[in-house]
Amino acid sequence: MRGGHESVLVEEAVAHLAHAGVRRILDGTVGCGGHGLALLRACPDASLLGMDRDDEALAQAAARLAVFGERVHLVRDVYSRMGAHAEALGWRTVDAVLLDIGVSSPQIDTPGRGFSFRADGPLDMRMDRRDRLTAAGIVNTWPVEELARIFREYGEERHAGRVARAIVARRAERPWARTGELAELIGGVVGWCGGLPPATRCFQALRIAVNRELDELDAGLTAGVDLLSPGARIGVISFHSLEDRMVKQRFRHEASSCICPPGLPVCMCGKVARLRLLTRKPVRPAAAECAANPRAASARLRVAERLAAPAGVAAGQAASGRDRVGWSG
């Protein structure tokens, strides 16, 4: 893996997550260890469980975080399984969860990984190279309707149907193998009208499909909230609207009490809020960070805090601020 990865919104993540009393930190996308390094420095009594499905990223994180010795535990796995790995350490709850969603700079900048349309490489895009599904497998075997769906839903590509039909027509002659040839075809179909390069949205859609990223995010948000101790916080950094929308909607759902249809005289659902929103709008990088690292420009951070169990609160009644307790020790 060439190059390094410059973590984004590090100061902002630390400011929201590194509070006094933090003892157990779970970084579900530890990558090369940038956020983990900053959090461990800010929380001298804390241990870190860092997870990632990319073996090369984990190797870099291990080297970068070695100075913290036994305070660091690294695991190669998807972050939706964080509960099982926390339990293996004897952690019933954690005091902070961080998820930095998306592809890393080393993955993009290594042509052999096949994530980028800017440099020719194999159509791979797997974050975990133990997985069987690749981008080549998708464009060479999926039906045109399914290709159009992922380009439309995951890439928000308005020419999704045209791109899908062109891919299927071309593969009838010879199978797809390289990122460069696919990017060239997409560019010919979509054209360049300013803004993003033509292949951006379709390559994003393929990457999301290969790695099941939206399913993973949905399951990971559930696992993360379930693990939080009362007063603990979860922060999610996302880079495009699909992810951010999922995080916003999940946090809002978890911060809501009764969700019964309007007009019922009493609550029937029994839902009680589990989170308090700490960022009504996403935190964005400062101009200086975007200037130093242009890839940070699309990043956004949302943070929420776990409420205490609402003992004595009636079903459907929102938990109040006095129900919250401090950080666990």
PyMOL commands that set and color helices and strands:
alter all, ss='L'
color gray80, all
select helices_A, chain A and resi 10-17+34-42+55-71+79-88+105-109+111-113+135-141+144-153+160-171+179-190+200-211+213-227+241-254+287-292+294-296+321-323
alter helices_A, ss='H'
color red, helices_A
select strands_A, chain A and resi 24-27+47-52+72-76+94-100+228-238+275-277+300-306
alter strands_A, ss='S'
color yellow, strands_A
deselect
rebuild
show_as cartoon
